[in-house]
Amino acid sequence: MNTAKTSEIQAGGEPSSAWTVMEKFYAAEAAYVAEGGFGKADYKSVAALLDPDVVLYQAPGLPFTGTGTWRGHDGMKRFLAVFGDLWESMEFLEQEHWGDGDTVVVRNRVRFRGRATGKQVDTLIVQLITVRGGRMLECRPFYWDPQAIAEACRQAL
């Protein structure tokens, strides 16, 4: 059931909703990872979809958690550098979303391939997302199987 409603107008007069913003963000994020991440991929398409005050809250125990909180454009750039170093590819297989205006909950079935291991993992991620002015303001992802994510990133000894 997709219930995202139009809440604002973007530059250029196009309707904007949290889901519309996130569809664009997911495509930009996947392209960034596929192009090799930091130093190889263009961050501009990702940055264009982020509010200057963006905050990403990552769960502890994941290889890309860092401090757990990534703030602003610089924080997201650092997060995506770590994320891009770990993953060779990410493919969104299924997405469902529920929301109203500036808030959306997204259930993603994602397939990742670890850059160092070549291991592939299919998993579910649920994200609680808030947008402001047609850009992502806050994201709180919840991973179904954090252990499988961690194992796909670990290099064999």
Backbone as CSV, one residue per row, in Angstrom:
resi,resn,N_x,N_y,N_z,CA_x,CA_y,CA_z,C_x,C_y,C_z
1,MET,0.844,-1.175,0.000,0.000,0.000,0.000,0.888,1.238,0.000
2,ASN,0.815,2.039,-1.046,1.621,3.242,-1.181,0.740,4.443,-0.931
3,THR,1.043,5.190,0.130,0.155,6.280,0.514,0.861,7.627,0.614
4,ALA,2.031,7.779,-0.007,2.732,9.060,0.047,1.887,10.116,-0.648
5,LYS,1.732,11.265,-0.018,0.946,12.358,-0.577,1.868,13.497,-0.989
6,THR,1.441,14.267,-1.984,2.202,15.429,-2.403,2.134,16.485,-1.317
7,SER,3.305,17.054,-0.958,3.325,18.002,0.136,3.918,19.356,-0.224
8,GLU,4.716,19.422,-1.245,5.334,20.687,-1.586,5.636,20.706,-3.070
9,ILE,6.069,21.851,-3.541,6.439,22.000,-4.937,7.945,22.243,-5.004
10,GLN,8.629,21.453,-5.818,10.070,21.612,-6.013,10.313,22.767,-6.976
11,ALA,11.571,23.189,-7.081,11.960,24.156,-8.094,11.580,23.577,-9.444
12,GLY,11.011,24.379,-10.305,10.560,23.891,-11.602,9.091,23.511,-11.586
13,GLY,8.425,23.623,-10.442,6.994,23.407,-10.370,6.537,21.972,-10.267
14,GLU,7.455,21.021,-10.079,7.090,19.610,-9.980,6.624,19.270,-8.567
15,PRO,5.567,18.454,-8.431,5.156,18.022,-7.096,6.268,17.215,-6.426
16,SER,6.375,17.351,-5.118,7.400,16.640,-4.362,6.751,15.959,-3.177
17,SER,7.193,14.759,-2.879,6.783,14.049,-1.676,8.017,13.350,-1.150
18,ALA,7.932,12.874,0.064,9.067,12.155,0.639,9.436,10.976,-0.261
19,TRP,8.453,10.251,-0.764,8.743,9.093,-1.605,9.415,9.504,-2.917
20,THR,8.947,10.577,-3.549,9.557,11.053,-4.788,11.026,11.381,-4.573
21,VAL,11.320,12.076,-3.471,12.703,12.410,-3.132,13.514,11.134,-2.955
22,MET,12.964,10.166,-2.233,13.716,8.950,-1.948,13.925,8.087,-3.186
23,GLU,12.977,8.056,-4.093,13.205,7.324,-5.346,14.446,7.866,-6.056
24,LYS,14.553,9.180,-6.108,15.707,9.811,-6.752,16.984,9.537,-5.958
25,PHE,16.887,9.590,-4.626,18.065,9.354,-3.792,18.574,7.921,-3.975
26,TYR,17.668,6.934,-3.950,18.089,5.536,-4.100,18.812,5.323,-5.429
27,ALA,18.312,5.924,-6.500,18.962,5.790,-7.809,20.351,6.435,-7.785
28,ALA,20.469,7.621,-7.187,21.758,8.305,-7.111,22.739,7.536,-6.234
29,GLU,22.260,6.989,-5.119,23.116,6.218,-4.207,23.643,4.953,-4.888
30,ALA,22.762,4.224,-5.576,23.170,3.001,-6.268,24.188,3.321,-7.367
31,ALA,23.984,4.411,-8.099,24.926,4.799,-9.146,26.276,5.174,-8.545
32,TYR,26.256,5.866,-7.414,27.488,6.267,-6.736,28.310,5.043,-6.337
33,VAL,27.650,4.051,-5.763,28.339,2.818,-5.364,28.860,2.079,-6.595
34,ALA,28.026,1.957,-7.628,28.415,1.234,-8.841,29.616,1.881,-9.539
35,GLU,29.733,3.208,-9.425,30.839,3.924,-10.064,32.120,3.879,-9.244
36,GLY,32.083,3.223,-8.083,33.294,3.048,-7.291,33.382,3.898,-6.050
37,GLY,32.362,4.713,-5.773,32.351,5.487,-4.541,33.318,6.651,-4.541
38,PHE,33.771,7.013,-3.358,34.598,8.199,-3.132,35.836,8.214,-4.027
39,GLY,36.062,9.365,-4.661,37.229,9.527,-5.520,37.031,9.037,-6.934
40,LYS,35.973,8.268,-7.161,35.717,7.724,-8.495,34.358,8.170,-9.027
41,ALA,33.379,8.273,-8.140,32.011,8.604,-8.537,31.716,10.077,-8.268
42,ASP,30.752,10.603,-8.985,30.330,11.987,-8.805,29.318,12.063,-7.663
43,TYR,29.665,12.818,-6.629,28.814,12.967,-5.440,27.705,14.001,-5.643
44,LYS,27.804,14.831,-6.684,26.856,15.931,-6.872,25.405,15.470,-6.974
45,SER,25.150,14.359,-7.651,23.769,13.889,-7.809,23.184,13.435,-6.476
46,VAL,24.028,12.907,-5.583,23.586,12.528,-4.242,23.359,13.789,-3.411
47,ALA,24.338,14.690,-3.401,24.276,15.907,-2.592,23.053,16.759,-2.929
48,ALA,22.657,16.770,-4.187,21.502,17.573,-4.608,20.211,17.135,-3.921
49,LEU,20.184,15.915,-3.397,18.980,15.379,-2.767,19.049,15.405,-1.246
50,LEU,20.077,16.053,-0.700,20.273,16.110,0.745,20.095,17.532,1.262
51,ASP,19.306,17.684,2.309,19.172,18.955,2.999,20.529,19.292,3.631
52,PRO,20.928,20.554,3.703,22.200,20.897,4.345,22.310,20.393,5.790
53,ASP,21.167,20.227,6.474,21.158,19.746,7.859,20.867,18.249,7.971
54,VAL,21.072,17.500,6.909,20.754,16.069,6.883,21.459,15.326,8.021
55,VAL,20.753,14.342,8.580,21.328,13.477,9.610,20.958,12.034,9.266
56,LEU,21.967,11.168,9.257,21.783,9.734,9.066,22.189,9.052,10.360
57,TYR,21.272,8.270,10.915,21.545,7.527,12.146,21.726,6.062,11.786
58,GLN,22.938,5.533,11.935,23.210,4.130,11.638,23.241,3.317,12.928
59,ALA,22.797,2.089,12.836,22.778,1.182,13.987,24.192,0.734,14.334
60,PRO,24.451,0.483,15.610,25.775,-0.013,16.004,26.026,-1.418,15.448
61,GLY,27.303,-1.738,15.256,27.676,-3.083,14.856,27.801,-3.306,13.362
62,LEU,27.470,-2.326,12.563,27.604,-2.477,11.119,28.968,-1.946,10.674
63,PRO,29.523,-2.491,9.593,30.858,-2.076,9.158,30.943,-0.607,8.752
64,PHE,29.809,0.014,8.499,29.779,1.407,8.052,29.132,2.332,9.075
65,THR,29.042,1.887,10.331,28.385,2.683,11.368,29.172,3.927,11.732
66,GLY,30.481,3.803,11.842,31.276,4.945,12.291,30.824,5.359,13.677
67,THR,30.557,6.638,13.865,30.098,7.151,15.154,28.623,6.836,15.388
68,GLY,27.945,6.380,14.338,26.507,6.104,14.430,25.665,7.253,13.923
69,THR,26.216,8.454,13.906,25.482,9.625,13.430,26.356,10.357,12.413
70,TRP,25.799,10.557,11.231,26.497,11.247,10.144,25.705,12.520,9.853
71,ARG,26.326,13.685,10.005,25.615,14.971,9.914,26.105,15.826,8.744
72,GLY,25.145,16.473,8.099,25.439,17.433,7.041,25.972,16.780,5.779
73,HIS,26.236,17.624,4.795,26.746,17.118,3.518,28.096,16.450,3.687
74,ASP,28.959,17.016,4.534,30.277,16.402,4.748,30.156,15.039,5.416
75,GLY,29.261,14.935,6.397,29.047,13.652,7.065,28.532,12.596,6.106
76,MET,27.588,12.983,5.256,27.054,12.022,4.283,28.105,11.642,3.248
77,LYS,28.942,12.585,2.882,30.010,12.275,1.927,30.978,11.268,2.556
78,ARG,31.324,11.470,3.834,32.213,10.526,4.534,31.541,9.162,4.670
79,PHE,30.234,9.157,5.021,29.508,7.886,5.125,29.537,7.148,3.790
80,LEU,29.207,7.848,2.717,29.156,7.185,1.410,30.541,6.744,0.941
81,ALA,31.590,7.412,1.403,32.947,6.953,1.086,33.197,5.592,1.721
82,VAL,32.828,5.451,2.994,32.972,4.162,3.688,32.066,3.121,3.039
83,PHE,30.823,3.485,2.819,29.824,2.588,2.230,30.280,2.118,0.848
84,GLY,30.755,3.050,0.024,31.209,2.715,-1.328,32.453,1.840,-1.340
85,ASP,33.312,2.002,-0.323,34.497,1.141,-0.224,34.113,-0.298,0.107
86,LEU,33.015,-0.482,0.833,32.595,-1.817,1.263,31.782,-2.566,0.214
87,TRP,30.993,-1.840,-0.573,30.074,-2.492,-1.508,30.492,-2.266,-2.945
88,GLU,30.491,-3.347,-3.701,30.748,-3.291,-5.142,29.472,-2.900,-5.876
89,SER,28.344,-3.377,-5.358,27.068,-3.048,-5.991,25.944,-3.124,-4.961
90,MET,24.872,-2.414,-5.258,23.644,-2.513,-4.490,22.488,-2.385,-5.476
91,GLU,21.542,-3.294,-5.339,20.416,-3.345,-6.262,19.135,-3.389,-5.436
92,PHE,18.237,-2.460,-5.709,16.946,-2.439,-5.028,16.009,-3.390,-5.771
93,LEU,15.646,-4.496,-5.124,14.844,-5.541,-5.753,13.352,-5.294,-5.586
94,GLU,12.963,-4.808,-4.418,11.555,-4.490,-4.133,11.531,-3.294,-3.208
95,GLN,10.519,-2.451,-3.389,10.333,-1.335,-2.472,8.846,-1.131,-2.231
96,GLU,8.509,-0.951,-0.967,7.160,-0.554,-0.573,7.314,0.681,0.289
97,HIS,6.342,1.564,0.225,6.442,2.772,1.036,5.078,3.195,1.555
98,TRP,5.134,3.795,2.733,3.947,4.330,3.386,4.329,5.684,3.940
99,GLY,3.460,6.653,3.810,3.801,7.947,4.374,2.795,9.010,4.037
100,ASP,3.071,10.166,4.569,2.182,11.294,4.394,3.018,12.559,4.319
101,GLY,3.169,13.112,3.152,3.863,14.378,3.011,5.354,14.273,3.203
102,ASP,5.845,14.824,4.299,7.282,14.933,4.526,7.898,13.723,5.209
103,THR,7.106,12.721,5.525,7.625,11.524,6.190,7.227,10.294,5.392
104,VAL,8.165,9.366,5.273,7.881,8.117,4.574,8.625,6.987,5.271
105,VAL,7.975,5.835,5.309,8.608,4.600,5.760,8.776,3.748,4.511
106,VAL,9.996,3.268,4.297,10.287,2.484,3.093,10.816,1.121,3.507
107,ARG,10.225,0.076,2.918,10.743,-1.285,3.081,11.445,-1.633,1.784
108,ASN,12.755,-1.824,1.881,13.582,-2.162,0.724,14.059,-3.599,0.831
109,ARG,13.933,-4.341,-0.239,14.657,-5.601,-0.354,15.822,-5.285,-1.263
110,VAL,17.035,-5.440,-0.710,18.247,-4.988,-1.382,19.216,-6.154,-1.539
111,ARG,19.920,-6.146,-2.654,21.002,-7.106,-2.879,22.312,-6.317,-2.935
112,PHE,23.205,-6.647,-2.008,24.533,-6.041,-1.955,25.559,-7.083,-2.386
113,ARG,26.680,-6.613,-2.951,27.832,-7.470,-3.200,29.030,-6.782,-2.562
114,GLY,29.681,-7.505,-1.640,30.839,-6.970,-0.941,32.010,-6.769,-1.883
115,ARG,32.647,-5.617,-1.788,33.780,-5.301,-2.663,34.983,-6.193,-2.339
116,ALA,35.299,-6.381,-1.073,36.483,-7.162,-0.673,36.252,-8.658,-0.770
117,THR,35.014,-9.106,-0.558,34.741,-10.541,-0.475,34.072,-11.115,-1.706
118,GLY,33.372,-10.268,-2.461,32.566,-10.765,-3.570,31.286,-11.436,-3.105
119,LYS,31.094,-11.518,-1.771,29.887,-12.146,-1.227,28.662,-11.288,-1.517
120,GLN,27.590,-11.981,-1.839,26.330,-11.319,-2.112,25.390,-11.566,-0.947
121,VAL,24.619,-10.552,-0.578,23.627,-10.701,0.476,22.344,-10.010,0.040
122,ASP,21.237,-10.741,0.144,19.906,-10.174,-0.071,19.313,-9.946,1.307
123,THR,18.826,-8.742,1.560,18.312,-8.436,2.890,17.194,-7.411,2.813
124,LEU,16.544,-7.213,3.936,15.514,-6.188,4.068,16.057,-5.048,4.912
125,ILE,15.724,-3.831,4.504,16.049,-2.627,5.267,14.763,-1.804,5.329
126,VAL,14.376,-1.418,6.524,13.250,-0.502,6.702,13.844,0.832,7.122
127,GLN,13.395,1.898,6.478,13.921,3.226,6.772,12.783,4.177,7.125
128,LEU,12.989,4.955,8.170,12.095,6.053,8.531,12.781,7.331,8.060
129,ILE,12.127,8.049,7.150,12.768,9.174,6.470,11.891,10.417,6.569
130,THR,12.555,11.549,6.775,11.890,12.849,6.756,12.568,13.695,5.685
131,VAL,11.765,14.429,4.927,12.305,15.345,3.928,11.884,16.772,4.271
132,ARG,12.647,17.714,3.726,12.324,19.131,3.876,12.751,19.820,2.592
133,GLY,11.838,20.578,2.011,12.173,21.323,0.801,12.620,20.453,-0.352
134,GLY,12.075,19.245,-0.463,12.429,18.358,-1.560,13.754,17.651,-1.404
135,ARG,14.282,17.614,-0.160,15.564,16.953,0.102,15.471,16.139,1.387
136,MET,16.255,15.061,1.454,16.262,14.224,2.650,16.854,15.002,3.821
137,LEU,16.115,15.025,4.938,16.554,15.697,6.153,17.054,14.713,7.200
138,GLU,16.377,13.569,7.317,16.744,12.591,8.343,16.428,11.191,7.845
139,CYS,17.305,10.254,8.198,17.094,8.855,7.834,17.534,7.964,8.984
140,ARG,16.651,7.024,9.332,16.947,6.020,10.360,16.687,4.637,9.745
141,PRO,17.755,3.962,9.282,17.590,2.626,8.700,17.628,1.531,9.770
142,PHE,16.854,0.479,9.525,16.802,-0.695,10.398,17.036,-1.917,9.516
143,TYR,18.127,-2.640,9.781,18.542,-3.779,8.965,17.982,-5.072,9.549
144,TRP,17.413,-5.917,8.679,16.840,-7.180,9.104,17.918,-8.127,9.614
145,ASP,19.060,-8.198,8.911,20.109,-9.153,9.261,21.478,-8.464,9.271
146,PRO,21.788,-7.708,10.334,23.066,-7.008,10.387,24.269,-7.941,10.323
147,GLN,24.136,-9.155,10.841,25.255,-10.107,10.810,25.597,-10.482,9.372
148,ALA,24.601,-10.725,8.541,24.857,-11.061,7.132,25.514,-9.878,6.406
149,ILE,25.104,-8.668,6.741,25.717,-7.473,6.150,27.196,-7.424,6.530
150,ALA,27.488,-7.597,7.809,28.873,-7.555,8.299,29.728,-8.640,7.653
151,GLU,29.177,-9.852,7.549,29.933,-10.971,6.969,30.244,-10.755,5.499
152,ALA,29.340,-10.128,4.772,29.581,-9.873,3.342,30.699,-8.858,3.136
153,CYS,30.967,-8.052,4.156,32.011,-7.024,4.058,33.377,-7.505,4.555
154,ARG,33.415,-8.589,5.301,34.670,-9.048,5.912,35.533,-9.782,4.917
155,GLN,36.806,-9.402,4.895,37.768,-10.125,4.064,38.177,-11.408,4.763
156,ALA,38.372,-12.452,3.979,38.863,-13.712,4.546,40.296,-13.522,5.028
157,LEU,40.633,-14.179,6.132,41.997,-14.077,6.674,42.932,-15.048,5.982
